[in-house]
Amino acid sequence: MKRFIFCMVILVVMLCSVSSALAQEKIKVRVFIGAQFEIGNNTGDEAGEFQHWYERYFTAAQKIKVAGAEHALFVNKDGVAGSVLGVGKVRSSSSMTAILADPRFDFSKTYFIITGCAGTPPSVGTIAAVFWSDWLVDYDLGYRWAFGEVPAGAPLFAPREGDEEARLLKVNPALVARAYKLTKDTPLNDTENSKKYRLKYPEEAARRDPFVGIGSSVTADTFFHGPGLSREAQYICDLYKAGTYSTTEMEGMAVAYVIKKYGHADRVISLRTPVNFDQGIPSESILKDVDPVLEGSSGSFASGIHNVAKVGIRFVDHVIANWSDWSKGVPEK
């Protein structure tokens, strides 16, 4: 009898321990910031896409390793989380999947910001500007043919049926409008080199000073470049009725698709800064323009990633400061 009682006591203790572990409160994430790469360290050296965010929110944050993610996840006491997801669709989307699948976190009310650098067509944007995306469009899903292998004037791309859900996302219009309204007057940095570089382009938009805008973002696994592929990118947006593209990047639609599959499509937004034009100076060849020796010659990378963080931080700070309203959904005012 004593042995039976002893066993029962042990069983009760074990059940209580399991129950306690299961009842342990998950880490509630209010805002998630997903950058794509960092150049070196998260602080103290040349800044990549994550460093300014890290220095604002994560210097004293908890660092949590997530199995399957490219880099650790940081979470601060206010519920702001951030990670470097990795460049390209495969790495960024697999990292996002691993983070969302981790049972230690509660993402039920999270706002997701996909952020980083980008390119822009000179007819729409300028270097070191900042764009909130109202559409995310996949450039790759579909059929392509080489020039000269189809009748003259025929499109070189056609969408494939069945990929509709994975190739296009209309970002929550209320979220885009609210984010833009809160940040449109953010003072942006610029450099003398960037000012001179813009004047090499004849387009009025390209010559503008940096500004905060709204436009579609095209996600491609290739760093496409030149006026021909730029026209193709806009052609794809036109096919999907997805507006005018303002930025080109390599992760947005892939990461957003994962977030959508986890049920958070109405709380994801993309924030990008063009640090190059997606086509070269008209007087130069495409190959010369993309020569690695000349990469960054616009002088806008440092100012651009600083600008995108300034805009994003203004938005995040507002959301956290007014969480009682934002937790329920995008406030009307």
N, C-alpha and C positions, 0 to 999 in steps of 0.2 A: 504493500500500500504506500509506504514511504517513497519507494522508487517511482511509483506511478505519479505521485504528487510532484516529485522532483522533476520528472519529465514534462509534466504539464506546465510547471513554472517556467522551465526553459523554453517551451514552445510559446508561451505567452510573451516572454521577453523578446523572442525572435520576431514574433508577429508585430509587437509594438515597435521594434526597430525598423522593420520593413515599412510599417505604416507611417512612421516618422519620416523616413527617407522619401516615401512617395508624396507625403504632404508638404515637403520642403518647397517653399515658394520659388517659382521660376523667376529668372531675371527679366524684368519687364523692360522692353526696349521701346522708347518713344520715337526716336529718330535714328535711322541707320544711314551711314555715309559710306558709299562704296566707291573708292578710287581704283585706278587700274594699275598704276606702277609708282614706285618710288625710286629715285636715282641712287641713293645711298642709305644713310640712316634716316630715321623718322624726324630727327631734329639735329640742328647744329652744323649742317653742311648745305650743299646746293639742293634746293627744294625741288622735289618731284610733285606728283599730283596729290600726295597725302600729307605732306609735311605741315602745311599751314593749318590744316584741319587738326592734325595731331597736336600742334602747339597750342591751339585754342581749347581743345576738349580733352586730350588724352594723356597729358604729361603725368597726371596723378591717377590715371584710370587703371582699372583691373585689366590685366592682359590674360586672355584665355585662348588656349590652343584648341582649335576645332579640327577634328579628324576629317581629312579630305579637302580642306581649304588651303589655298596657296600660302596664306599668312595668318597670323594670330588675329583675333577679334579683340578690340578694346571697348570697354564699357565703363562710362563714368557714373558718378553718383546721381546725376540728373536723368539717367536713362538714355544718354546719347552714346551710340555705338558706331564703330567704324573699322574698316579693314581694307587692305589692298587685295583686290580680287584677282589680279593678273590680266595681262594684255591678251586681247582676242576673245572670240566667242567661247571657245572650249574652256580655257582656264577661268575666265570670269564667271561663266554660268555654272561650272562645276563647283567653284568656291561658294557661289550664292546658294546653290542647292545644299551643300554641306552645312552652311550656317543656318539656313532655315530649318533643316532637318534635325538640328541638335536639340534634344529635349530639355536642355537647361535654360532655354530662352523662351520668352513669351513675346511673339511678334503680332499678336492679335490686333493691336492698335498702332502699329508702327508706321511712320512715314519714311519711305525709302528714297534716298537721293543718289542717283548714279551720276558720278561727276568725273571730270578730267579735261584733257585738252582735245582739240579737234582741228579739222580744216574747214574752210568756208569758201563758197564760190564768190569771186570778187564782185559779182553783180548783186549780191545780197548782204554780205557781211564784211567785217574788217578784222584785222588781227588785234588781239587783246580785248575784243568785245566779249560779251557774255550772253548766252542764249538759254532760256528755258524752252524745252521742247514740248510742242503740243501734239506731235506725232512722232512715233518711232517706227522706222521702216527698215526691213531687211533687204539688202542689195543683192544677196547671193541666191536666195531660194528661187529657182526657176530654170529656164533653158537659155543657153547662150550659144551664139554662132560667131565665127570669125568674119571680119569684114572681107568682102570679096567672094564669100562662099554662099551668099544669098543674093537675091535680086537687088539691084541698086536702089537705095532708098528704103529698103525693108528694115524693120527693127532688128537689132541684134540680141534682143532679150524678150522672153515671154514668160509670164508667171505659170506656175504649175498648180493645177487644181489639187485641193486637199491640204495646201500649206497656209491657208488663209489666216488661221489663228496664230501661227508662229511667225508670220512675216510682217504683221502690222499691229500696232497698238495706238489707239487714240487715248492720249493721256487725259485724265480727268479734267475737263475744262474748268471746273470751279477751282481746282487745285492750281492749275497753271495761272489763271487770272489772279488768284489771291497771292501767289508767290511773286508774280510780276509786279503787282501793285505795291507790295511791301518792299521791293528791292529796286524798282526802276530808276530811282534817283541816287543809287549808290555811287559815290565818287570812285572813279577808276584810274588806275595807274597807266602811264604811257612812257615811252622813251623817245629821245630824239632820233635814234636809229630807225625806230618803227615809223615815225612820222615821215622820214625821208623815203623809206622803203615803200610806203603806201602810194607815194606820188609816181611810182614807176607803172602803176596800173591806171588805165584811162577811166575805169568805172567810178561813178560818183560814190557808190556805196563803199567801195574799197578805200577811198580816200578819207572817209569819215574818221573822227576821233572814236575811241572805244565807247560803246554804249551797251545798255542792257536791252535785249530784245526777246522775241518769241519766234520760233520757227521749227520746222520739221528736222529730224536728225536721221541720217542714213547710216546704217550699220553694215560694214563690209569687213570681211576677213583680209581683204587686200587693201593696201594703201594706194587706192586708185588716184590717178593724177592726169591732168590735161583736160582741155575743153571738151573733147569728145566723150570721155567717160563722165564728165560733169553733166553734160546734156543727157546722157543715159540715166544718171541718177535722178535727174528731174523727171525724165520720161517715166521711170518706175513710180515716182511719187504721183505723177499725173494718172497713171493706170489705176492706182489704188485710191485716187481722190484724197491724197494726203498732204495737200498744200504745197508750199514752196520750201525746199530744203535749205537750211541755213548752216548746218554743220554736218561733217562726215566724221565718223569714228568707228571703233571696232568692237564695241561691247554692248551698247545700249539696248537693242531689241532682244538680244540673247538673255541678258540679266533680267530685263523686264518680263520676259516670257516665264522665267522661273518664278518670279515673284507673283505673277498672275496665276500660275498653276497652284500656288499655295494660298490663293484666295485674297490677294492684296492689291489687285489691279487698280483700284480707285485711290491707292495711297502711294503710288510710285511716280517719280518725276525725274527728268534728266536735266542736268545743268552742265553746260560745256562752254569752253572758251576756245575760239579759233586762234591757233598760234602760227598758222600758215594758210596761204590760199591754196585751193585744190587744183590750181593750174598756175603755170609760171608766168613770168613777165612776157608780154606778147613778142618782144624782140629776141627772146632766148628760147633755146630748144628745151623740150621736156626733160631730157636726160641731164642737161646742165642744171636745170632747176632742182632736180632731186638728188644731185650729187651730194654724197655724205659730207664732203668737205665744206659745202655751202649750207648744210643743214643749220637752221637757226639764224640764218643771215638776216632775217627780218627783225631780229632782236626783241621778239615779243613773247618768248616762252616764259621768262621769269615774271614779267608784268602780267601776262595772261593768267597763269595759274594763281598768282596773287589775287587778281581781280575775281576769278571764279570763286575763290574761297571767301573773299570779302562779301560777295553777293550771297553766297550760300549761308555763311555765318549769320548774316543779318536775318535771314529767313529762319534758321534753326533757333536762334536766340528768341525770336518772337514766339515760335511754336512752344518752346519749353516754358517761357514766361507766362504763357496763356494756355497751359495744358488742359485746364478744366474745360475750356471751350473746344480745343483741337482734338481732344481724346474722343469726342463724340462724332467727329467728322469735320470737314472743312467749314469753318464759320463763314457766314454770309458777309460779315463786316469785320 
